[in-house]
Amino acid sequence: MKTEQEKEEGHVCFSRDLGKVDVRNEKVFEGSSPLSSGKGSLGKRQLSLDDMFSKRKTTASEISSGRKVDWVCEGCINPCEYCKLEEKIDPKWRVYLKSEFGKDYFRGIKRFLHKNKNHLPPIDKIFTFSKFFPLENTKVVIMGQDPYHNDQQAMGLSFSVPLGVSIPPSLRNIYLEASTDIEGFEIPSHGDLTKWAENGVLLLNDVLTVTKNQANSHAGIGWREFTSRILQIINEKCTNVVFMLWGRHAQAKGKFINKNKHLVLCCGHPSPLSSNHFFGCKHFSKANKYLREHGKSPIKWQI
């Protein structure tokens, strides 16, 4: 086992301005010269927790290229896909969220997922909700709680499951409500809500990942702050959006929405445990009525 002092040996600290890099408080590199101290001893200082657990060595090639390295996972020699988690978000959404990526909570999400890779949905599908339209074109928001925790279910869209996967009970109840609310709506044979997303419906969970077979297991890792920020930005940048907040967790997000600027529809969660407070809400027809009144095309709810 290495002592703490031995663990510190060779640790390179870097500033956000990569023009200067210090090792043990000794200036090692300026401008584009090679990374070399010219001294036989690195000296000693006490590393901060951030140094020990949040940073990796910065390579000379990164420094000489002037590329800004914001934060990477513990132990990575080169940035892994979790180090660059924000790059999984569609650029049309990422531009609005870039101020979040350097914050402690988002760094904490990266660190947690890097250490706990048995999560759903897989990393390439966490931000599926961002792939269909620019943030400013959001028409309707349907808030979920957290992803389905059984294998093959979660796909990065709230309440939705991929083709070929059995329709979950909550989604069956959503379909039942739509069939009584929207004239001619026929209950689909599958649970893929991609067509809703293609129509401008943001299918967003409050928490974006979960450990396989462990419901609500990622509730405290930082996602709620991130999704709250998404709603705040939609509230600020968009007009006349319909927010469907089903259940207590979703309704807690209502504090971020200006009800004079948008339509907020609240009811019980479609889960069988609370569906009596969901059935009869008529949110689908109310949403389309509101969109038409404000010069927007209605959602084609039929899948």
Residue pairs with C-beta under 8 A, 6 or more apart in sequence:
5 44
7 52
8 44
8 47
9 42
10 42
10 57
11 23
11 47
11 51
11 57
12 21
12 23
12 28
12 35
12 57
12 58
13 21
13 22
13 23
13 51
13 55
14 21
14 55
14 58
14 63
14 69
15 21
15 22
16 68
16 70
18 58
18 62
18 63
18 66
18 67
18 68
18 69
19 30
19 31
19 66
20 27
20 29
20 30
21 28
21 29
21 35
21 58
21 63
22 28
23 37
23 42
23 43
24 42
24 43
24 44
24 45
25 43
25 45
26 37
26 39
26 42
26 43
27 37
28 35
28 36
28 37
29 35
29 36
29 60
29 63
32 63
32 64
34 60
35 60
35 63
53 74
53 111
54 71
54 74
54 107
54 111
55 71
55 72
56 72
56 73
56 74
56 75
56 76
56 77
57 77
58 69
59 78
62 69
69 79
70 101
70 102
71 83
71 102
71 107
71 110
72 79
72 80
72 83
73 80
73 82
73 83
73 110
73 111
73 114
74 111
74 114
74 115
76 83
80 114
81 88
81 123
82 110
82 113
82 114
82 123
83 110
83 114
85 109
85 110
85 113
85 123
85 126
86 94
86 97
86 98
86 101
86 106
87 94
88 123
88 124
88 126
88 127
89 97
89 127
89 130
90 127
90 130
90 131
92 130
92 133
92 134
92 135
93 127
93 130
93 134
93 135
94 130
96 135
96 233
96 237
97 226
97 229
97 230
97 233
100 106
100 226
100 229
105 222
105 225
105 226
106 222
106 226
108 221
108 222
109 221
109 222
109 223
109 226
112 218
112 221
112 222
113 119
113 123
113 209
113 221
116 211
118 211
118 212
119 209
119 210
119 211
119 212
119 218
120 147
120 148
120 149
120 151
120 153
120 154
120 209
120 210
120 211
120 212
121 128
121 147
121 154
121 155
121 156
121 209
125 154
125 155
125 156
126 156
126 208
126 209
127 156
127 208
128 155
128 156
128 157
129 156
129 157
129 158
129 197
129 202
129 203
129 204
131 197
132 194
132 197
132 198
132 200
133 197
133 198
133 200
135 230
135 233
135 234
135 237
135 238
136 237
136 238
137 200
138 200
138 202
138 234
138 238
138 241
139 199
139 200
139 201
139 241
139 242
139 291
139 296
139 299
140 200
140 201
140 202
140 241
140 242
140 243
140 244
140 287
140 291
140 299
141 201
141 202
141 204
141 231
141 234
141 241
141 242
141 243
141 244
142 158
142 159
142 196
142 201
142 202
142 203
142 204
142 244
142 246
143 158
143 204
143 205
143 206
143 243
143 244
143 245
143 246
143 249
143 250
143 253
144 158
144 159
144 203
144 204
144 205
144 206
144 250
145 205
145 206
145 207
145 216
145 247
145 249
145 250
145 269
146 205
146 206
146 207
146 208
146 209
146 210
146 215
146 216
146 218
146 219
147 153
147 154
147 156
147 205
147 207
147 208
147 209
147 210
148 154
148 161
148 168
148 210
149 210
149 211
149 212
149 213
149 214
149 215
149 217
150 212
150 213
151 212
151 213
152 161
152 162
152 165
153 161
153 162
153 165
153 168
154 161
154 210
155 161
155 162
155 192
156 208
157 193
157 194
157 197
157 203
158 203
158 204
158 205
159 168
159 170
159 171
159 174
159 191
159 193
159 203
159 270
160 171
160 191
160 192
160 193
160 194
160 203
161 167
161 168
161 171
161 190
161 191
161 192
162 191
162 192
163 190
163 192
164 190
165 190
165 191
166 191
167 175
167 190
167 191
168 191
169 271
169 272
170 269
170 270
170 271
170 272
171 191
171 193
171 270
173 270
173 271
173 272
173 275
173 278
173 279
174 270
175 187
175 188
176 187
176 279
177 270
177 278
177 279
177 280
177 281
177 282
177 283
177 284
178 185
178 187
178 284
178 301
179 185
179 186
179 187
180 279
180 280
181 282
181 283
181 284
181 285
182 284
182 285
182 301
182 302
184 302
185 301
185 302
186 302
188 303
190 303
192 303
193 201
193 203
193 303
195 300
195 303
196 203
196 299
196 301
196 303
197 203
199 299
199 300
200 299
201 299
202 234
204 227
204 230
204 231
205 227
206 223
206 224
206 227
206 249
206 250
206 253
207 216
207 218
207 219
207 223
207 224
207 227
208 218
208 223
208 226
208 227
209 218
209 221
209 223
210 216
210 217
210 218
211 217
211 218
227 253
228 253
228 256
231 243
231 253
231 256
231 257
232 256
234 241
235 241
235 256
235 257
235 258
235 261
235 262
238 262
239 261
239 262
239 294
240 261
240 262
240 263
240 290
240 291
240 294
240 296
241 262
241 263
242 262
242 263
242 265
242 286
242 287
242 290
242 291
243 253
243 254
243 257
243 262
243 263
243 264
243 265
244 250
244 265
244 283
244 287
245 251
245 253
245 254
245 264
245 265
245 266
246 266
246 267
246 268
246 269
246 270
246 278
247 268
247 269
247 271
247 274
248 269
250 269
251 266
254 264
254 266
257 264
263 286
263 287
263 290
265 281
265 283
265 286
265 287
267 277
267 278
267 281
267 283
268 274
268 275
268 276
268 277
268 278
268 281
269 275
269 277
269 278
270 278
284 299
284 301
287 298
287 299
288 298
288 299
288 301
291 297
291 298
291 299
292 298
